[in-house]
Amino acid sequence: MSTEVHVIPDFLSKEECEWFSAFHKVMWRYHGVTFSDRKILNVNQMIDYLADEKAYNSTDPLKKILADIACNIRKYDERAYPNYSHITGWVAPIRQPMHFDFPQHAWTSIIYLNEDFVGGSTIIEDQNIQPEQGMMVLFEGCKLNHGVENVTHGTRYTISTWYKSFMEDNQSYLYQIQNK
């Protein structure tokens, strides 16, 4: 694996981005959580909840984004798969200090859903990445120091995904099973 930063423009269309932002605005007040002043909506939990409510069609965009994300990571790491995804609202003023992700998360991606905010660039090592609606940034979050510059005005909406690597995760599990 490399420690490169992959920028994928137009990963989502403008209409898809607007749908996800609107979905967050409506659903967060009922099913969201606040963590470090970020308004988080767990995509996997929303699929389960809406399926239980018989709102199957409303889960289609959520399922599609998970499928697209899963297909995309395979271009960079055939062993990787999405662990979980969040739609997050970053309401100004807010920032994310520089950090490394958990070691079990081999990869991290961020999809920018809007541009109508001030600040909020993603910093990965020495790169300053300006958010563009629909763009995905993919990188090894457990190896590359990264953070978010201060959002000074508006709300920055993103879909963040953390990925595991199949072989690395399952080697210890297989070892435990074999040695019982």
N, C-alpha and C positions, 0 to 999 in steps of 0.2 A: 504494500500500500504506500501511496505517496502522501506527502503533506501539502499537496496542492489545494488551491481554492478553485472550485469550479463554479463559474457563473453561467447560468442557463437563462438567456432572455426569453420572454414570452412563454414561460412554462404554463401560465394560466392566461386566458383571455381577459379583457377588461370586464366583460359580462360575468365571468366566473368569479373574478375578484370582488366585484360589487355584490354578488350573491353571498359569498362567504362573509363579507363585512356586515351585510344586512342580517344574515343568520346570527352572527355573533351579537349584534345589537339587540335583537329580539330575544334570543335564547339565554344569553348570559344572566339576565336578571332572574331567571327561573332555575337555571342549572349550572351556573358558573361558580367559580371560586376566585378569591383574591389571594394572590401569593406575591409578596414583595411589591405590593401596589400594582401588580399586573392583573388584568381581568382575563382569566383563563377559562376556556371551554374545551374539555377533553373530547376529541372527535370520536374515539372509539366508544366512550360512554354515551355520547349523543346518539350514535347508531343503535346501540342496545335500547336506550330509552324510547326512541321514536318507533322502533320495531315493536316494542311492547305496547305502544299506544296505537298500533295499527296504522301508523303514518308512513307506510312503506315508501311511497314516492318521494317523500321529503328526505329520505336517507340516500337516495341515488347520487346526488352530488358529493355527499360525504364518502360514500363507497368508491365513487369514481376517483376522487382525489387520492384516496389510500392506494388504489390500484395503480394510478399513474406514478405515484411516489415509489411504490414497490418496483415497478418496471424501470424507472429511471436509475435507481441505485445500482441495479444489476449491470449497467453500463460501466460503472466505476469499481464495483466490488461484487463479484458473482456470489459471494457467501453472505452478503449483507441483506437484511430485511428490516422493515420498519418495526420499532418496538411500540411507540405511541406518538400521537400527534396532538398538538394544541392549536386552537385558534385563539390568538391573544390580542387584547386591546391594551396598548401602552398609552395611558392618558397623561398628558403633560401636567406638571414636570416630572419626568422619570428618566432613569438611565439604568444600565446594567454594567456593573464593574467588570473589569477584565477577569476571566476565569477559564478553567478547563472543565469540560464535562466529565461525568463519571467514567471510569475506565471501561465499564461494560458497554458503553455507547461508542462504537467504532466511528460512526459518522453522525453528523448533524446537518440538517438543511433548514433554510429559512425561505419562505415564499412571501414576498411583499404584496399586500393586497391594496394598498393605497399610497398616494403621494401627497395628500393634502394635510401635511403636518410640517413642522419646522424642526430640524435636527434629526436625531435618530439614525445616523449612519451606523453601519455595522463595522466594527474594527476587528480584523483578524490578523494577528501578529502586527506587521507594519503596513497592512493594506487598509485603506479607508474605502468602504463600499457604500456608494450612494444608493438608497432604495429606489427601485423603479417598479411600478405596478406590474405584477405578473412575473417578475424575475425571481428565479430560485438561486440561492447560494448554497453550495454543498461543500463540506469540508470535514476533516477529521477533528471533531470537537474535543476529543480526549487528548489530542496531541498539540493542537494549536490554541494559543491563548487568544481569547476573543471576548468582545463585549459590545455594548450599544452606547453611543454617545447620547448626551442629554436630548430628550425630546422637549423642546421649549414651548411649543404651541400645537394644539390639536391632538389627535389620537392616531397613533401608528398601529395598523392592523397587520398581523403576520400569521402564517401557519408554520409552526416549527415542528420538526420531526426528528426523533432520535432513533438511531439504527443500531442493531446488534449484528454480530457476525456469527453465523450458524456454527461453524466448526469450532471456533474459540469457545463459544458458550456451552457447547455440548460435550466437549472433551472431558471436562471435569465431571459432568453428570454420568457419562459412560463409565468413567473410572470408578465412581462411587458405586454404581450398580454392579460392576464386575467384581468388586472387592468386598461385597457384603457377605 
